[in-house]
Amino acid sequence: GFLVYCYAFLLPFALYGALKVRNKYVHYWTASVLIIGLWPLIYPLATPPLWFRWIIFLVYPMSIYFTEGIYLTLTSNKGVAPRSRKIFAEILIGFIILSAGYYLVAPPEKAFPYFSDYNPYKAYIQSSMLQSTIPISDIDDVMAALDWISENADGECVLVLHEAFYPWSLLRGRVKCEVMRVPECDLTKPVKKTFADQLVKISRKFADNGKAVYTIWWVKGKGWYNVPSLPSCFKQLVSYGHIAVYTYTS
C-alpha cells in the first residue's frame, strides 16, 4: 500500500520507462531497494528496521524510469504514442508540478488533500514540508507553554513530553521540572501503542511518588500523532493557540 501511495502518479510512465532504460545498474538498484522495502510482506517476522525508508529511497530510480517514459512518449510520432497519451502525459506533469509546489509551501493544516486527508501513512511521510516535529505555526506557542511551566510549576515536578516536543524544551533550557522524553511508537511493529497510552502509565507512576506531572499537547481535537485529545485524567491549565499545558489528575 505504501509503495503504491508514494508512486501512484509516476507508475503509468515509470513502467514504460523501465522497459526502455538500458542501464542495468538502475535495474539492480531498483531490485535491491524493492526487496528490502517489501520484506515485511515476504517475511513479517524479520522486518528490517525502518523498512519504509527503503520505499522512499526508490524515488531515485523511479524518477529515472518516469523521465524516460515521459520523454519517449512526448517525442514519439503518432504511430508510437497517440495524441491522447501525449495529452495525458502533459496533464500528469502539470499535476505533479502543482502538487509538489503545494507540498513545499503549504502549512500542514492546509496541506494538499492527497498528502493530508487521503494520507494513511502520516507516520512514515509528513503532510507538508512546512513542519518540523510540530507545525511551524505552533513553535512560538510551545515556547510560551514552556515558559509558563517554568514560572508556575511546583518544585517537585516532572514534565513528560512526547519526543516531538522534547527538543524544544532543550532549546528553552530553563524549565524547572525534571524533563522526561517519551519516544514515538516503534514504526517497525504491526501493533502500535499511542503516546497517550505511555503518557498515562508514566504519569501515574510519578504521581504515586508524590510528584506533580505536567505535559504539553495540542488542545482538544487538534492533536497530532494519532492522539487528537489527551485522556480525561489530564486537566488543561492554560493554552496558547493550539498548544496547551496539562497536569495529571489521578
Sequence and secondary structure as in RCSB ss.txt:
>XXXX:A:sequence
GFLVYCYAFLLPFALYGALKVRNKYVHYWTASVLIIGLWPLIYPLATPPLWFRWIIFLVYPMSIYFTEGIYLTLT
SNKGVAPRSRKIFAEILIGFIILSAGYYLVAPPEKAFPYFSDYNPYKAYIQSSMLQSTIPISDIDDVMAALDWIS
ENADGECVLVLHEAFYPWSLLRGRVKCEVMRVPECDLTKPVKKTFADQLVKISRKFADNGKAVYTIWWVKGKGWY
NVPSLPSCFKQLVSYGHIAVYTYTS
>XXXX:A:secstr
 HHHHHHTTTHHHHHHHHHH   HHHHHHHHHHHHHHTHHHH GGG  TTTHHHHHHTHHHHHHHHHHHHHHHHH
S TTTS HHHHHHHHHHHHHHHHHHHHHHHS GGG  GGGTTT TTTTTS S SSBSSSBGGGHHHHHHHHHHHH
HH  SSEEEEEETTTHHHHHHH   SSEEEEE    TTSSS   HHHHHHHHHHHHHHTT EEEEEEE TT   T
T SS  TTEEEEEEETTEEEEEE  
